[in-house]
Amino acid sequence: MIVNEITLVGSRCGRFGPALELLKNGTVNVADMIAERMPLDQAPRAFRTAARQGVLKVLLQ
């Protein structure tokens, strides 16, 4: 990131404690939020997919 002058942008919102409790209790089904799973070498395609309206999450594996 330093040598190649890459900018890394991250985000987080809210408190982790209540969110983790919802996950632990199964209140939120995160599996339903994953639109697709793609290998890392398909990252450009994954980002295009993630940009589509209604897509919540695309996992890179």
MOPAC internal coordinates of N, CA, C and O (Angstrom, degrees):
PM7 1SCF
backbone

  N    0.0000 0     0.00 0     0.00 0    0    0    0
  C    1.4354 1     0.00 0     0.00 0    1    0    0
  C    1.5188 1   111.11 1     0.00 0    2    1    0
  O    1.2310 1   120.11 1   146.97 1    3    2    1
  N    1.2911 1   117.40 1   -33.03 1    3    2    1
  C    1.4624 1   119.31 1  -177.68 1    5    3    2
  C    1.5243 1   110.26 1   -82.09 1    6    5    3
  O    1.2310 1   120.21 1   128.57 1    7    6    5
  N    1.3051 1   117.21 1   -51.43 1    7    6    5
  C    1.4585 1   121.06 1  -176.61 1    9    7    6
  C    1.5199 1   111.74 1   -65.62 1   10    9    7
  O    1.2310 1   120.51 1   138.64 1   11   10    9
  N    1.3323 1   116.62 1   -41.36 1   11   10    9
  C    1.4625 1   120.38 1  -177.47 1   13   11   10
  C    1.5229 1   112.88 1   -88.74 1   14   13   11
  O    1.2310 1   119.86 1  -176.31 1   15   14   13
  N    1.3242 1   117.87 1     3.69 1   15   14   13
  C    1.4612 1   123.60 1   177.98 1   17   15   14
  C    1.5301 1   112.17 1    53.41 1   18   17   15
  O    1.2310 1   121.15 1  -134.43 1   19   18   17
  N    1.3158 1   115.40 1    45.57 1   19   18   17
  C    1.4540 1   121.59 1   177.75 1   21   19   18
  C    1.5276 1   108.45 1   -91.18 1   22   21   19
  O    1.2310 1   120.32 1   -42.18 1   23   22   21
  N    1.2991 1   116.99 1   137.82 1   23   22   21
  C    1.4574 1   121.75 1   176.46 1   25   23   22
  C    1.5192 1   108.60 1   -97.31 1   26   25   23
  O    1.2310 1   120.77 1   -54.60 1   27   26   25
  N    1.3099 1   116.13 1   125.40 1   27   26   25
  C    1.4574 1   122.23 1   178.57 1   29   27   26
  C    1.5188 1   108.03 1  -105.59 1   30   29   27
  O    1.2310 1   120.68 1   -56.28 1   31   30   29
  N    1.3321 1   116.30 1   123.72 1   31   30   29
  C    1.4542 1   121.10 1  -179.37 1   33   31   30
  C    1.5167 1   108.08 1  -117.68 1   34   33   31
  O    1.2310 1   120.32 1   -52.88 1   35   34   33
  N    1.2942 1   116.99 1   127.12 1   35   34   33
  C    1.4551 1   121.83 1   178.14 1   37   35   34
  C    1.5144 1   109.79 1  -123.64 1   38   37   35
  O    1.2310 1   121.30 1   -15.32 1   39   38   37
  N    1.2927 1   115.12 1   164.68 1   39   38   37
  C    1.4616 1   118.11 1   177.94 1   41   39   38
  C    1.5244 1   109.40 1  -149.58 1   42   41   39
  O    1.2310 1   121.61 1   -24.93 1   43   42   41
  N    1.2787 1   114.53 1   155.07 1   43   42   41
  C    1.4490 1   121.88 1   171.28 1   45   43   42
  C    1.5151 1   106.62 1  -160.24 1   46   45   43
  O    1.2310 1   121.12 1   -32.43 1   47   46   45
  N    1.2795 1   115.47 1   147.57 1   47   46   45
  C    1.4605 1   118.58 1   178.08 1   49   47   46
  C    1.5209 1   108.45 1  -140.26 1   50   49   47
  O    1.2310 1   121.32 1   -29.86 1   51   50   49
  N    1.2659 1   115.08 1   150.14 1   51   50   49
  C    1.4530 1   119.90 1   176.92 1   53   51   50
  C    1.5166 1   113.62 1    80.80 1   54   53   51
  O    1.2310 1   121.72 1     1.51 1   55   54   53
  N    1.3155 1   114.32 1  -178.49 1   55   54   53
  C    1.4585 1   121.31 1  -179.28 1   57   55   54
  C    1.5259 1   109.31 1   -97.60 1   58   57   55
  O    1.2310 1   120.72 1   -39.41 1   59   58   57
  N    1.3070 1   116.23 1   140.59 1   59   58   57
  C    1.4583 1   120.92 1  -177.98 1   61   59   58
  C    1.5275 1   113.09 1   -74.18 1   62   61   59
  O    1.2310 1   119.94 1   144.27 1   63   62   61
  N    1.3116 1   117.72 1   -35.73 1   63   62   61
  C    1.4649 1   121.71 1  -175.93 1   65   63   62
  C    1.5249 1   113.77 1   -53.18 1   66   65   63
  O    1.2310 1   119.74 1   122.13 1   67   66   65
  N    1.3224 1   118.10 1   -57.87 1   67   66   65
  C    1.4629 1   119.44 1   179.46 1   69   67   66
  C    1.5310 1   112.57 1   -62.22 1   70   69   67
  O    1.2310 1   120.22 1   143.34 1   71   70   69
  N    1.3148 1   117.19 1   -36.66 1   71   70   69
  C    1.4688 1   120.22 1   178.79 1   73   71   70
  C    1.5259 1   110.95 1   -64.37 1   74   73   71
  O    1.2310 1   120.41 1   136.65 1   75   74   73
  N    1.3231 1   116.83 1   -43.35 1   75   74   73
  C    1.4603 1   120.57 1   178.99 1   77   75   74
  C    1.5245 1   111.19 1   -63.99 1   78   77   75
  O    1.2310 1   120.57 1   143.68 1   79   78   77
  N    1.3198 1   116.52 1   -36.32 1   79   78   77
  C    1.4617 1   120.33 1   178.44 1   81   79   78
  C    1.5307 1   110.72 1   -64.97 1   82   81   79
  O    1.2310 1   120.21 1   138.56 1   83   82   81
  N    1.3379 1   117.21 1   -41.44 1   83   82   81
  C    1.4635 1   121.05 1   177.26 1   85   83   82
  C    1.5279 1   111.01 1   -62.27 1   86   85   83
  O    1.2310 1   120.58 1   140.23 1   87   86   85
  N    1.3215 1   116.50 1   -39.77 1   87   86   85
  C    1.4631 1   120.61 1   178.07 1   89   87   86
  C    1.5202 1   110.98 1   -66.75 1   90   89   87
  O    1.2310 1   121.03 1   135.55 1   91   90   89
  N    1.3275 1   115.64 1   -44.45 1   91   90   89
  C    1.4659 1   120.77 1  -178.45 1   93   91   90
  C    1.5274 1   111.34 1   -61.37 1   94   93   91
  O    1.2310 1   120.70 1   139.95 1   95   94   93
  N    1.3139 1   116.27 1   -40.05 1   95   94   93
  C    1.4618 1   121.10 1  -178.29 1   97   95   94
  C    1.5218 1   113.47 1   -80.79 1   98   97   95
  O    1.2310 1   120.38 1   173.08 1   99   98   97
  N    1.3252 1   116.88 1    -6.92 1   99   98   97
  C    1.4518 1   119.93 1  -179.12 1  101   99   98
  C    1.5207 1   113.71 1    76.38 1  102  101   99
  O    1.2310 1   120.61 1  -165.92 1  103  102  101
  N    1.3262 1   116.44 1    14.08 1  103  102  101
  C    1.4576 1   121.01 1   179.55 1  105  103  102
  C    1.5218 1   111.28 1   -65.30 1  106  105  103
  O    1.2310 1   120.75 1   143.43 1  107  106  105
  N    1.3253 1   116.17 1   -36.57 1  107  106  105
  C    1.4592 1   121.80 1   179.40 1  109  107  106
  C    1.5205 1   108.18 1  -109.96 1  110  109  107
  O    1.2310 1   120.69 1   -56.75 1  111  110  109
  N    1.3188 1   116.29 1   123.25 1  111  110  109
  C    1.4587 1   120.91 1   178.07 1  113  111  110
  C    1.5261 1   108.74 1   -94.19 1  114  113  111
  O    1.2310 1   120.87 1   -84.62 1  115  114  113
  N    1.3245 1   115.95 1    95.38 1  115  114  113
  C    1.4637 1   119.60 1  -176.09 1  117  115  114
  C    1.5307 1   112.21 1   -72.14 1  118  117  115
  O    1.2310 1   119.90 1   156.73 1  119  118  117
  N    1.3164 1   117.79 1   -23.27 1  119  118  117
  C    1.4682 1   119.98 1   179.61 1  121  119  118
  C    1.5244 1   110.91 1   -59.78 1  122  121  119
  O    1.2310 1   120.43 1   145.23 1  123  122  121
  N    1.3306 1   116.79 1   -34.77 1  123  122  121
  C    1.4574 1   120.65 1   178.78 1  125  123  122
  C    1.5268 1   112.89 1   -69.33 1  126  125  123
  O    1.2310 1   120.31 1   163.30 1  127  126  125
  N    1.3239 1   117.01 1   -16.70 1  127  126  125
  C    1.4615 1   121.03 1  -178.89 1  129  127  126
  C    1.5254 1   112.37 1   -84.37 1  130  129  127
  O    1.2310 1   120.06 1   165.83 1  131  130  129
  N    1.3258 1   117.50 1   -14.17 1  131  130  129
  C    1.4620 1   121.90 1  -176.62 1  133  131  130
  C    1.5230 1   109.07 1   -86.56 1  134  133  131
  O    1.2310 1   121.12 1   -65.21 1  135  134  133
  N    1.3225 1   115.46 1   114.79 1  135  134  133
  C    1.4653 1   120.92 1  -178.86 1  137  135  134
  C    1.5245 1   110.90 1   -77.87 1  138  137  135
  O    1.2310 1   120.48 1   137.55 1  139  138  137
  N    1.3409 1   116.68 1   -42.45 1  139  138  137
  C    1.4670 1   121.04 1  -177.89 1  141  139  138
  C    1.5170 1   110.21 1  -153.57 1  142  141  139
  O    1.2310 1   121.39 1   -21.64 1  143  142  141
  N    1.3252 1   114.95 1   158.36 1  143  142  141
  C    1.4689 1   123.34 1   172.51 1  145  143  142
  C    1.5235 1   106.28 1  -121.90 1  146  145  143
  O    1.2310 1   120.71 1   -49.61 1  147  146  145
  N    1.3235 1   116.25 1   130.39 1  147  146  145
  C    1.4624 1   120.38 1  -177.21 1  149  147  146
  C    1.5206 1   109.84 1  -136.54 1  150  149  147
  O    1.2310 1   120.42 1   -28.37 1  151  150  149
  N    1.3309 1   116.80 1   151.63 1  151  150  149
  C    1.4650 1   119.47 1   175.76 1  153  151  150
  C    1.5285 1   110.09 1   -69.00 1  154  153  151
  O    1.2310 1   120.76 1   -23.65 1  155  154  153
  N    1.3119 1   116.15 1   156.35 1  155  154  153
  C    1.4557 1   121.95 1  -177.00 1  157  155  154
  C    1.5255 1   112.32 1   -56.12 1  158  157  155
  O    1.2310 1   120.11 1   145.52 1  159  158  157
  N    1.3234 1   117.39 1   -34.48 1  159  158  157
  C    1.4700 1   118.98 1  -178.80 1  161  159  158
  C    1.5333 1   112.47 1   -69.82 1  162  161  159
  O    1.2310 1   120.39 1   174.59 1  163  162  161
  N    1.3252 1   116.86 1    -5.41 1  163  162  161
  C    1.4636 1   121.46 1   176.44 1  165  163  162
  C    1.5375 1   111.25 1  -103.67 1  166  165  163
  O    1.2310 1   120.36 1  -158.65 1  167  166  165
  N    1.3273 1   116.92 1    21.35 1  167  166  165
  C    1.4668 1   121.50 1  -176.08 1  169  167  166
  C    1.5311 1   113.25 1   -54.17 1  170  169  167
  O    1.2310 1   118.66 1   134.35 1  171  170  169
  N    1.3351 1   120.15 1   -45.65 1  171  170  169
  C    1.4657 1   118.07 1   179.42 1  173  171  170
  C    1.5363 1   112.44 1   -58.51 1  174  173  171
  O    1.2310 1   120.66 1   137.86 1  175  174  173
  N    1.3148 1   116.34 1   -42.14 1  175  174  173
  C    1.4669 1   120.51 1   177.73 1  177  175  174
  C    1.5275 1   110.38 1   -65.00 1  178  177  175
  O    1.2310 1   120.34 1   140.41 1  179  178  177
  N    1.3239 1   116.95 1   -39.59 1  179  178  177
  C    1.4591 1   121.39 1   179.65 1  181  179  178
  C    1.5275 1   111.14 1   -62.24 1  182  181  179
  O    1.2310 1   120.33 1   138.95 1  183  182  181
  N    1.3230 1   116.97 1   -41.05 1  183  182  181
  C    1.4601 1   120.14 1   179.09 1  185  183  182
  C    1.5303 1   111.19 1   -67.34 1  186  185  183
  O    1.2310 1   120.29 1   142.74 1  187  186  185
  N    1.3178 1   117.05 1   -37.26 1  187  186  185
  C    1.4742 1   119.68 1   176.08 1  189  187  186
  C    1.5287 1   110.07 1   -64.07 1  190  189  187
  O    1.2310 1   121.03 1   137.69 1  191  190  189
  N    1.3226 1   115.63 1   -42.31 1  191  190  189
  C    1.4649 1   119.82 1   178.67 1  193  191  190
  C    1.5199 1   110.37 1   -63.24 1  194  193  191
  O    1.2310 1   120.40 1   135.31 1  195  194  193
  N    1.3351 1   116.84 1   -44.69 1  195  194  193
  C    1.4640 1   121.26 1  -178.32 1  197  195  194
  C    1.5246 1   111.93 1   -63.74 1  198  197  195
  O    1.2310 1   120.13 1   155.01 1  199  198  197
  N    1.3202 1   117.36 1   -24.99 1  199  198  197
  C    1.4639 1   121.17 1  -178.89 1  201  199  198
  C    1.5282 1   112.99 1   -78.78 1  202  201  199
  O    1.2310 1   120.59 1   167.87 1  203  202  201
  N    1.3312 1   116.48 1   -12.13 1  203  202  201
  C    1.4660 1   119.37 1  -179.72 1  205  203  202
  C    1.5213 1   110.94 1   -69.21 1  206  205  203
  O    1.2310 1   120.89 1   -34.75 1  207  206  205
  N    1.3168 1   115.91 1   145.25 1  207  206  205
  C    1.4554 1   120.84 1   179.25 1  209  207  206
  C    1.5278 1   110.03 1   -61.94 1  210  209  207
  O    1.2310 1   121.03 1   -45.14 1  211  210  209
  N    1.3028 1   115.64 1   134.86 1  211  210  209
  C    1.4514 1   121.84 1   178.15 1  213  211  210
  C    1.5116 1   115.51 1    90.76 1  214  213  211
  O    1.2310 1   119.89 1   168.28 1  215  214  213
  N    1.3355 1   117.82 1   -11.72 1  215  214  213
  C    1.4658 1   121.29 1   178.95 1  217  215  214
  C    1.5259 1   107.95 1   -85.07 1  218  217  215
  O    1.2310 1   120.56 1   -56.49 1  219  218  217
  N    1.3311 1   116.53 1   123.51 1  219  218  217
  C    1.4588 1   120.59 1  -178.84 1  221  219  218
  C    1.5235 1   112.40 1   -93.05 1  222  221  219
  O    1.2310 1   120.28 1   140.01 1  223  222  221
  N    1.3571 1   117.07 1   -39.99 1  223  222  221
  C    1.4617 1   118.67 1  -173.13 1  225  223  222
  C    1.5206 1   109.80 1  -152.91 1  226  225  223
  O    1.2310 1   121.25 1   -43.92 1  227  226  225
  N    1.3293 1   115.22 1   136.08 1  227  226  225
  C    1.4503 1   123.18 1   170.86 1  229  227  226
  C    1.5274 1   105.60 1  -125.45 1  230  229  227
  O    1.2310 1   120.43 1   -55.31 1  231  230  229
  N    1.3222 1   116.78 1   124.69 1  231  230  229
  C    1.4617 1   120.97 1  -178.93 1  233  231  230
  C    1.5175 1   110.94 1   -94.84 1  234  233  231
  O    1.2310 1   121.13 1   -45.95 1  235  234  233
  N    1.3175 1   115.44 1   134.05 1  235  234  233
  C    1.4616 1   121.71 1   171.57 1  237  235  234
  C    1.5085 1   107.42 1   -99.70 1  238  237  235
  O    1.2310 1   120.51 1   -52.50 1  239  238  237
  N    1.3383 1   116.63 1   127.50 1  239  238  237
  C    1.4589 1   120.93 1  -177.17 1  241  239  238
  C    1.5063 1   110.93 1  -114.24 1  242  241  239
  O    1.2310 1   120.10 1   180.00 1  243  242  241

